[in-house]
């Protein structure tokens, strides 16, 4: 049943164009990040018109710092916008009720949506990483694979958390706006909690700051253990809660 | 055996009892019309039966399964919502394949073609999003009957259809008589009268009448007589004070439409009055009550 539901999601994303939006965003920033890193200093120099600006020569690290920033900011926003209505809009439009009356397990329905979103995001992330790596290697032959892939793996764990928060918010909310409100309210609270020194090492938000550190200096997996485990645990709680809530919800 | 049995089924919202202590019995194989004014609780009842809403009190048994204990009965039900919603990116055939997948149907191609033929969408290639309301209604019926379920729950199945489409759907529902149970809500009383074996009338969440159409007609208290006489004014003057007369109105200066409270008394006394007053009787006709009369009487008496 899960495979059939995932198949329907795939058809929906292909037919409604959502897949191509995600593909474009991932590909665009994968290509743009190393190019920006390479040529932005030269562009700034040319625009300075006689003013003396000292810019250190760009390195492969700048490509992946740029890539990481783009993933954590623009790609993050696009992912949330595309996925946030996955359950709530079906409730709003009445298709959730129609599917529920076919006797399917509603919990599986929610989990299948999450799985589809995660699989799609992972595939796009892998594709965009290798694309970014290819261009970075072209422009900066000394590009290091290990640090780059390690920071992307961290983003993957962070993405898992973001997607679980998205599916949770979508399961709780009655429509797209309500779901988005729930998502950003929780997201802001988690960000605020990051200022507490005792919470910070376990906070999923820590993962995104470690990403840049790994690229800029060195990979230290011991720093990522606590936030990774807590992110995965929190994600599991969010997915299960969302599925149970939807299972018992009136449609 | 009963296809649907509700026991004190109730659904309360903050300030409204949408369904109030509903005790309904729908035998297997009958076509049951669920009637009521707007806001009476018809759709809420259907949502409760389909586990889309939770009862505040009471329960229901669908095909022998308690709705509070399981949802497994749902795969034996075909459901048409009042406003059907679909995945607009699918075309009809693709959508029915998806529904067949959900229903666990094996090799559904033949059945899909049959369902599309029945609802006259066989040659429709465009996406469902571009369908008219009537086409969506027919699409909804196709997905409801696709898995050939023993119980169909249809919420206003003919409301968006043109007369020809309505006739086709009513004929289709009628063809299920005897081997499928159909529970359908409607406000089109003529549709219910045409095809239903049984009806239930709900008002303000309460079931005020539920029986076979024949029994309901027999128990209907008011009867209408059409009388044509040579001196209608004189007859009306005499009838005016009789206690078995409910109301009367003249028809074209030669007849009277007479509503009586007690038909037996009227049948005995009226000929005597006509004979005694030497009035010439040209026509005497007893008009059978229709569902609309019964519905209006039930709804107004209850209020």
Interface residues (C-beta under 8 A of the other chain):
Chain A: X1 X4 X7 X8 X11 X12 X15 X16 X93 X94 X95 X97 X98 X99 X100 X101 X102 X103 X104 X250 X251
Chain B: X47 X50 X51 X52 X53 X54 X71 X72 X73 X74 X75 X77 X79 X81 X83 X84 X85 X86 X87 X89 X90 X94 X98 X99 X101 X102 X103 X143
